[in-house]
């Protein structure tokens, strides 16, 4: 579990650095792709503004941190259960 949380932290830091310095158009491209999946009738200025506020480098990094930590913990529990049953 410590490894999965540590990996999550490293990946979150990588996300922030890479989006900030190496892929500056990443957030705009991500917003464009997400808007393309929304029906035109729902693309109101308020919806677009809300989407722009919610998609940031920090939210992406935090969601990846949580996702990696949870999935890694679940895999760790499953592996320990499997290994305990084998012995």
N, CA, C and O atoms as CSV, one atom per row, in Angstrom:
chain,resi,resn,atom,element,x,y,z
A,1,UNK,N,N,0.823,-1.188,0.000
A,1,UNK,CA,C,0.000,0.000,0.000
A,1,UNK,C,C,0.868,1.253,0.000
A,1,UNK,O,O,0.526,2.256,-0.627
A,2,UNK,N,N,1.996,1.188,0.709
A,2,UNK,CA,C,2.908,2.329,0.739
A,2,UNK,C,C,3.452,2.600,-0.668
A,2,UNK,O,O,3.605,3.752,-1.074
A,3,UNK,N,N,3.737,1.538,-1.392
A,3,UNK,CA,C,4.253,1.695,-2.754
A,3,UNK,C,C,3.210,2.346,-3.651
A,3,UNK,O,O,3.550,3.213,-4.456
A,4,UNK,N,N,1.958,1.950,-3.529
A,4,UNK,CA,C,0.926,2.532,-4.392
A,4,UNK,C,C,0.700,4.006,-4.063
A,4,UNK,O,O,0.508,4.810,-4.974
A,5,UNK,N,N,0.717,4.374,-2.798
A,5,UNK,CA,C,0.556,5.780,-2.425
A,5,UNK,C,C,1.776,6.584,-2.868
A,5,UNK,O,O,1.634,7.703,-3.361
A,6,UNK,N,N,2.969,6.024,-2.697
A,6,UNK,CA,C,4.186,6.711,-3.144
A,6,UNK,C,C,4.181,6.900,-4.651
A,6,UNK,O,O,4.548,7.964,-5.148
A,7,UNK,N,N,3.767,5.877,-5.376
A,7,UNK,CA,C,3.661,5.987,-6.827
A,7,UNK,C,C,2.650,7.054,-7.205
A,7,UNK,O,O,2.864,7.807,-8.155
A,8,UNK,N,N,1.551,7.123,-6.470
A,8,UNK,CA,C,0.550,8.160,-6.714
A,8,UNK,C,C,1.112,9.553,-6.534
A,8,UNK,O,O,0.840,10.444,-7.338
A,9,UNK,N,N,1.901,9.749,-5.476
A,9,UNK,CA,C,2.520,11.063,-5.247
A,9,UNK,C,C,3.495,11.420,-6.370
A,9,UNK,O,O,3.484,12.544,-6.873
A,10,UNK,N,N,4.327,10.471,-6.754
A,10,UNK,CA,C,5.294,10.733,-7.823
A,10,UNK,C,C,4.569,11.060,-9.123
A,10,UNK,O,O,4.962,11.980,-9.840
A,11,UNK,N,N,3.514,10.312,-9.429
A,11,UNK,CA,C,2.766,10.552,-10.665
A,11,UNK,C,C,2.029,11.884,-10.617
A,11,UNK,O,O,1.922,12.565,-11.637
A,12,UNK,N,N,1.522,12.266,-9.454
A,12,UNK,CA,C,0.850,13.561,-9.316
A,12,UNK,C,C,1.834,14.709,-9.545
A,12,UNK,O,O,1.510,15.686,-10.220
A,13,UNK,N,N,3.021,14.586,-8.985
A,13,UNK,CA,C,4.043,15.614,-9.205
A,13,UNK,C,C,4.435,15.675,-10.674
A,13,UNK,O,O,4.608,16.757,-11.236
A,14,UNK,N,N,4.575,14.501,-11.294
A,14,UNK,CA,C,4.866,14.446,-12.730
A,14,UNK,C,C,3.768,15.125,-13.526
A,14,UNK,O,O,4.061,15.866,-14.464
A,15,UNK,N,N,2.508,14.890,-13.176
A,15,UNK,CA,C,1.398,15.524,-13.881
A,15,UNK,C,C,1.498,17.036,-13.832
A,15,UNK,O,O,1.385,17.705,-14.859
A,16,UNK,N,N,1.708,17.573,-12.649
A,16,UNK,CA,C,1.770,19.027,-12.495
A,16,UNK,C,C,2.939,19.601,-13.293
A,16,UNK,O,O,2.779,20.603,-13.988
A,17,UNK,N,N,4.097,18.983,-13.199
A,17,UNK,CA,C,5.281,19.484,-13.904
A,17,UNK,C,C,5.108,19.369,-15.419
A,17,UNK,O,O,5.398,20.315,-16.150
A,18,UNK,N,N,4.642,18.225,-15.886
A,18,UNK,CA,C,4.526,18.031,-17.330
A,18,UNK,C,C,3.459,18.934,-17.939
A,18,UNK,O,O,3.657,19.468,-19.030
A,19,UNK,N,N,2.332,19.114,-17.254
A,19,UNK,CA,C,1.285,19.994,-17.782
A,19,UNK,C,C,1.744,21.443,-17.746
A,19,UNK,O,O,1.452,22.207,-18.666
A,20,UNK,N,N,2.455,21.828,-16.698
A,20,UNK,CA,C,2.886,23.222,-16.560
A,20,UNK,C,C,4.001,23.604,-17.520
A,20,UNK,O,O,4.006,24.717,-18.047
A,21,UNK,N,N,4.946,22.698,-17.757
A,21,UNK,CA,C,6.133,23.086,-18.508
A,21,UNK,C,C,6.259,22.447,-19.889
A,21,UNK,O,O,6.718,23.104,-20.823
A,22,UNK,N,N,5.866,21.194,-20.041
A,22,UNK,CA,C,6.114,20.491,-21.293
A,22,UNK,C,C,4.909,20.420,-22.224
A,22,UNK,O,O,5.078,20.356,-23.441
A,23,UNK,N,N,3.702,20.429,-21.676
A,23,UNK,CA,C,2.485,20.356,-22.483
A,23,UNK,C,C,1.537,21.488,-22.105
A,23,UNK,O,O,0.478,21.232,-21.533
A,24,UNK,N,N,1.889,22.717,-22.407
A,24,UNK,CA,C,1.063,23.845,-21.953
A,24,UNK,C,C,-0.338,23.865,-22.575
A,24,UNK,O,O,-1.247,24.465,-22.001
A,25,UNK,N,N,-0.532,23.233,-23.717
A,25,UNK,CA,C,-1.858,23.217,-24.355
A,25,UNK,C,C,-2.689,22.009,-23.938
A,25,UNK,O,O,-3.798,21.828,-24.441
A,26,UNK,N,N,-2.186,21.193,-23.043
A,26,UNK,CA,C,-2.877,19.974,-22.647
A,26,UNK,C,C,-4.272,20.248,-22.091
A,26,UNK,O,O,-5.238,19.591,-22.480
A,27,UNK,N,N,-4.376,21.210,-21.189
A,27,UNK,CA,C,-5.672,21.492,-20.572
A,27,UNK,C,C,-6.683,21.994,-21.600
A,27,UNK,O,O,-7.844,21.585,-21.578
A,28,UNK,N,N,-6.253,22.869,-22.492
A,28,UNK,CA,C,-7.161,23.360,-23.536
A,28,UNK,C,C,-7.590,22.232,-24.465
A,28,UNK,O,O,-8.755,22.158,-24.856
A,29,UNK,N,N,-6.665,21.363,-24.815
A,29,UNK,CA,C,-7.009,20.214,-25.662
A,29,UNK,C,C,-7.978,19.276,-24.954
A,29,UNK,O,O,-8.915,18.769,-25.571
A,30,UNK,N,N,-7.759,19.044,-23.666
A,30,UNK,CA,C,-8.646,18.183,-22.890
A,30,UNK,C,C,-10.045,18.784,-22.801
A,30,UNK,O,O,-11.036,18.066,-22.931
A,31,UNK,N,N,-10.130,20.074,-22.582
A,31,UNK,CA,C,-11.432,20.743,-22.530
A,31,UNK,C,C,-12.126,20.653,-23.882
A,31,UNK,O,O,-13.333,20.418,-23.941
A,32,UNK,N,N,-11.379,20.836,-24.968
A,32,UNK,CA,C,-11.960,20.734,-26.309
A,32,UNK,C,C,-12.508,19.338,-26.582
A,32,UNK,O,O,-13.596,19.196,-27.140
A,33,UNK,N,N,-11.771,18.321,-26.195
A,33,UNK,CA,C,-12.230,16.943,-26.400
A,33,UNK,C,C,-13.482,16.671,-25.573
A,33,UNK,O,O,-14.431,16.056,-26.059
A,34,UNK,N,N,-13.481,17.130,-24.326
A,34,UNK,CA,C,-14.657,16.933,-23.473
A,34,UNK,C,C,-15.867,17.684,-24.011
A,34,UNK,O,O,-16.985,17.172,-23.955
A,35,UNK,N,N,-15.662,18.884,-24.528
A,35,UNK,CA,C,-16.774,19.644,-25.099
A,35,UNK,C,C,-17.311,18.978,-26.362
A,35,UNK,O,O,-18.509,19.045,-26.637
A,36,UNK,N,N,-16.443,18.345,-27.122
A,36,UNK,CA,C,-16.889,17.674,-28.342
A,36,UNK,C,C,-17.807,16.497,-28.038
A,36,UNK,O,O,-18.627,16.119,-28.874
A,37,UNK,N,N,-17.677,15.916,-26.851
A,37,UNK,CA,C,-18.516,14.773,-26.474
A,37,UNK,C,C,-19.868,15.206,-25.910
A,37,UNK,O,O,-20.755,14.373,-25.726
A,38,UNK,N,N,-20.032,16.495,-25.635
A,38,UNK,CA,C,-21.288,17.008,-25.084
A,38,UNK,C,C,-22.186,17.440,-26.243
A,38,UNK,O,O,-21.715,18.075,-27.186
A,39,UNK,N,N,-23.468,17.102,-26.179
A,39,UNK,CA,C,-24.379,17.544,-27.243
A,39,UNK,C,C,-24.389,19.073,-27.366
A,39,UNK,O,O,-24.298,19.775,-26.358
A,40,UNK,N,N,-24.497,19.587,-28.587
A,40,UNK,CA,C,-24.455,21.054,-28.779
A,40,UNK,C,C,-25.500,21.812,-27.963
A,40,UNK,O,O,-25.261,22.958,-27.581
A,41,UNK,N,N,-26.625,21.213,-27.695
A,41,UNK,CA,C,-27.666,21.913,-26.936
A,41,UNK,C,C,-27.262,22.159,-25.483
A,41,UNK,O,O,-27.823,23.039,-24.829
A,42,UNK,N,N,-26.306,21.401,-24.976
A,42,UNK,CA,C,-25.870,21.557,-23.585
A,42,UNK,C,C,-24.620,22.415,-23.445
A,42,UNK,O,O,-24.173,22.659,-22.325
A,43,UNK,N,N,-24.054,22.871,-24.536
A,43,UNK,CA,C,-22.823,23.676,-24.487
A,43,UNK,C,C,-23.146,25.147,-24.237
A,43,UNK,O,O,-22.943,25.998,-25.104
A,44,UNK,N,N,-23.634,25.422,-23.075
A,44,UNK,CA,C,-23.940,26.799,-22.707
A,44,UNK,C,C,-22.676,27.469,-22.187
A,44,UNK,O,O,-21.742,26.783,-21.772
A,45,UNK,N,N,-22.632,28.789,-22.202
A,45,UNK,CA,C,-21.455,29.491,-21.660
A,45,UNK,C,C,-21.188,29.145,-20.190
A,45,UNK,O,O,-20.035,29.080,-19.764
A,46,UNK,N,N,-22.251,28.924,-19.423
A,46,UNK,CA,C,-22.079,28.566,-18.014
A,46,UNK,C,C,-21.443,27.181,-17.890
A,46,UNK,O,O,-20.572,26.963,-17.048
A,47,UNK,N,N,-21.886,26.248,-18.736
A,47,UNK,CA,C,-21.331,24.896,-18.712
A,47,UNK,C,C,-19.855,24.922,-19.080
A,47,UNK,O,O,-19.041,24.255,-18.443
A,48,UNK,N,N,-19.513,25.686,-20.099
A,48,UNK,CA,C,-18.115,25.784,-20.541
A,48,UNK,C,C,-17.264,26.426,-19.450
A,48,UNK,O,O,-16.144,25.980,-19.199
A,49,UNK,N,N,-17.779,27.467,-18.801
A,49,UNK,CA,C,-17.032,28.122,-17.718
A,49,UNK,C,C,-16.824,27.167,-16.541
A,49,UNK,O,O,-15.747,27.134,-15.946
A,50,UNK,N,N,-17.849,26.398,-16.211
A,50,UNK,CA,C,-17.733,25.427,-15.126
A,50,UNK,C,C,-16.695,24.362,-15.470
A,50,UNK,O,O,-15.912,23.947,-14.616
A,51,UNK,N,N,-16.699,23.927,-16.725
A,51,UNK,CA,C,-15.738,22.917,-17.148
A,51,UNK,C,C,-14.311,23.466,-17.073
A,51,UNK,O,O,-13.398,22.773,-16.624
A,52,UNK,N,N,-14.124,24.704,-17.510
A,52,UNK,CA,C,-12.790,25.312,-17.453
A,52,UNK,C,C,-12.299,25.463,-16.015
A,52,UNK,O,O,-11.106,25.321,-15.747
A,53,UNK,N,N,-13.214,25.750,-15.091
A,53,UNK,CA,C,-12.826,25.893,-13.688
A,53,UNK,C,C,-12.497,24.546,-13.051
A,53,UNK,O,O,-11.646,24.463,-12.165
A,54,UNK,N,N,-13.174,23.495,-13.504
A,54,UNK,CA,C,-12.989,22.199,-12.850
A,54,UNK,C,C,-11.813,21.397,-13.409
A,54,UNK,O,O,-11.300,20.506,-12.732
A,55,UNK,N,N,-11.388,21.698,-14.614
A,55,UNK,CA,C,-10.258,20.966,-15.206
A,55,UNK,C,C,-8.996,21.811,-15.062
A,55,UNK,O,O,-8.758,22.754,-15.816
A,56,UNK,N,N,-8.190,21.434,-14.057
A,56,UNK,CA,C,-6.912,22.103,-13.824
A,56,UNK,C,C,-5.838,21.038,-13.640
A,56,UNK,O,O,-6.144,19.858,-13.469
A,57,UNK,N,N,-4.601,21.456,-13.677
A,57,UNK,CA,C,-3.495,20.520,-13.471
A,57,UNK,C,C,-3.574,19.908,-12.071
A,57,UNK,O,O,-3.278,18.726,-11.890
A,58,UNK,N,N,-3.968,20.702,-11.096
A,58,UNK,CA,C,-4.054,20.189,-9.727
A,58,UNK,C,C,-5.171,19.163,-9.575
A,58,UNK,O,O,-4.989,18.166,-8.876
A,59,UNK,N,N,-6.323,19.380,-10.212
A,59,UNK,CA,C,-7.402,18.398,-10.098
A,59,UNK,C,C,-7.041,17.100,-10.805
A,59,UNK,O,O,-7.395,16.017,-10.340
A,60,UNK,N,N,-6.339,17.207,-11.924
A,60,UNK,CA,C,-5.889,16.004,-12.625
A,60,UNK,C,C,-4.884,15.239,-11.761
A,60,UNK,O,O,-4.966,14.018,-11.631
A,61,UNK,N,N,-3.940,15.970,-11.175
A,61,UNK,CA,C,-2.933,15.327,-10.316
A,61,UNK,C,C,-3.587,14.682,-9.090
A,61,UNK,O,O,-3.237,13.560,-8.725
A,62,UNK,N,N,-4.519,15.371,-8.463
A,62,UNK,CA,C,-5.182,14.822,-7.279
A,62,UNK,C,C,-6.006,13.584,-7.629
A,62,UNK,O,O,-5.991,12.595,-6.895
A,63,UNK,N,N,-6.719,13.640,-8.742
A,63,UNK,CA,C,-7.521,12.466,-9.121
A,63,UNK,C,C,-6.626,11.276,-9.448
A,63,UNK,O,O,-6.967,10.140,-9.119
A,64,UNK,N,N,-5.491,11.519,-10.089
A,64,UNK,CA,C,-4.561,10.420,-10.366
A,64,UNK,C,C,-3.938,9.872,-9.087
A,64,UNK,O,O,-3.728,8.665,-8.971
A,65,UNK,N,N,-3.643,10.736,-8.136
A,65,UNK,CA,C,-3.116,10.299,-6.846
A,65,UNK,C,C,-4.119,9.386,-6.150
A,65,UNK,O,O,-3.759,8.310,-5.673
A,66,UNK,N,N,-5.360,9.812,-6.093
A,66,UNK,CA,C,-6.391,9.008,-5.430
A,66,UNK,C,C,-6.605,7.707,-6.184
A,66,UNK,O,O,-6.686,6.640,-5.575
A,67,UNK,N,N,-6.696,7.789,-7.498
A,67,UNK,CA,C,-6.944,6.592,-8.313
A,67,UNK,C,C,-5.825,5.561,-8.143
A,67,UNK,O,O,-6.101,4.381,-7.929
A,68,UNK,N,N,-4.584,5.993,-8.236
A,68,UNK,CA,C,-3.468,5.055,-8.081
A,68,UNK,C,C,-3.412,4.482,-6.664
A,68,UNK,O,O,-3.126,3.299,-6.482
A,69,UNK,N,N,-3.681,5.307,-5.679
A,69,UNK,CA,C,-3.647,4.831,-4.293
A,69,UNK,C,C,-4.741,3.803,-4.044
A,69,UNK,O,O,-4.481,2.768,-3.431
A,70,UNK,N,N,-5.943,4.064,-4.502
A,70,UNK,CA,C,-7.059,3.144,-4.268
A,70,UNK,C,C,-6.866,1.848,-5.038
A,70,UNK,O,O,-7.020,0.762,-4.477
A,71,UNK,N,N,-6.531,1.953,-6.314
A,71,UNK,CA,C,-6.351,0.743,-7.122
A,71,UNK,C,C,-5.170,-0.071,-6.602
A,71,UNK,O,O,-5.250,-1.298,-6.540
A,72,UNK,N,N,-4.082,0.589,-6.230
A,72,UNK,CA,C,-2.929,-0.118,-5.677
A,72,UNK,C,C,-3.249,-0.806,-4.365
A,72,UNK,O,O,-2.783,-1.917,-4.110
A,73,UNK,N,N,-4.046,-0.148,-3.530
A,73,UNK,CA,C,-4.442,-0.758,-2.264
A,73,UNK,C,C,-5.334,-1.970,-2.505
A,73,UNK,O,O,-5.167,-3.002,-1.855
A,74,UNK,N,N,-6.264,-1.854,-3.417
A,74,UNK,CA,C,-7.137,-2.985,-3.744
A,74,UNK,C,C,-6.311,-4.151,-4.280
A,74,UNK,O,O,-6.531,-5.296,-3.887
A,75,UNK,N,N,-5.369,-3.870,-5.170
A,75,UNK,CA,C,-4.512,-4.934,-5.692
A,75,UNK,C,C,-3.648,-5.547,-4.590
A,75,UNK,O,O,-3.415,-6.755,-4.587
A,76,UNK,N,N,-3.178,-4.735,-3.667
A,76,UNK,CA,C,-2.380,-5.252,-2.546
A,76,UNK,C,C,-3.200,-6.172,-1.653
A,76,UNK,O,O,-2.731,-7.231,-1.236
A,77,UNK,N,N,-4.422,-5.758,-1.368
A,77,UNK,CA,C,-5.294,-6.595,-0.541
A,77,UNK,C,C,-5.596,-7.908,-1.254
A,77,UNK,O,O,-5.553,-8.975,-0.641
A,78,UNK,N,N,-5.898,-7.830,-2.540
A,78,UNK,CA,C,-6.180,-9.041,-3.317
A,78,UNK,C,C,-4.960,-9.963,-3.350
A,78,UNK,O,O,-5.094,-11.174,-3.175
A,79,UNK,N,N,-3.776,-9.399,-3.574
A,79,UNK,CA,C,-2.556,-10.215,-3.633
A,79,UNK,C,C,-2.262,-10.849,-2.278
A,79,UNK,O,O,-1.876,-12.016,-2.214
A,80,UNK,N,N,-2.438,-10.096,-1.196
A,80,UNK,CA,C,-2.171,-10.668,0.127
A,80,UNK,C,C,-3.184,-11.760,0.458
A,80,UNK,O,O,-2.824,-12.776,1.052
A,81,UNK,N,N,-4.431,-11.563,0.084
A,81,UNK,CA,C,-5.448,-12.593,0.308
A,81,UNK,C,C,-5.114,-13.851,-0.485
A,81,UNK,O,O,-5.215,-14.964,0.030
A,82,UNK,N,N,-4.713,-13.666,-1.747
A,82,UNK,CA,C,-4.371,-14.794,-2.600
A,82,UNK,C,C,-3.149,-15.539,-2.062
A,82,UNK,O,O,-3.144,-16.769,-2.012
A,83,UNK,N,N,-2.125,-14.804,-1.664
A,83,UNK,CA,C,-0.912,-15.427,-1.149
A,83,UNK,C,C,-1.149,-16.111,0.198
A,83,UNK,O,O,-0.545,-17.146,0.482
A,84,UNK,N,N,-2.013,-15.547,1.017
A,84,UNK,CA,C,-2.305,-16.153,2.323
A,84,UNK,C,C,-3.060,-17.476,2.123
A,84,UNK,O,O,-2.829,-18.441,2.852
A,85,UNK,N,N,-3.947,-17.515,1.151
A,85,UNK,CA,C,-4.688,-18.754,0.891
A,85,UNK,C,C,-3.786,-19.844,0.337
A,85,UNK,O,O,-4.027,-21.027,0.575
A,86,UNK,N,N,-2.760,-19.464,-0.393
A,86,UNK,CA,C,-1.837,-20.450,-0.986
A,86,UNK,C,C,-0.966,-21.114,0.059
A,86,UNK,O,O,-0.607,-22.281,-0.101
A,87,UNK,N,N,-0.617,-20.417,1.113
A,87,UNK,CA,C,0.319,-20.973,2.086
A,87,UNK,C,C,-0.333,-21.772,3.171
A,87,UNK,O,O,0.352,-22.292,4.052
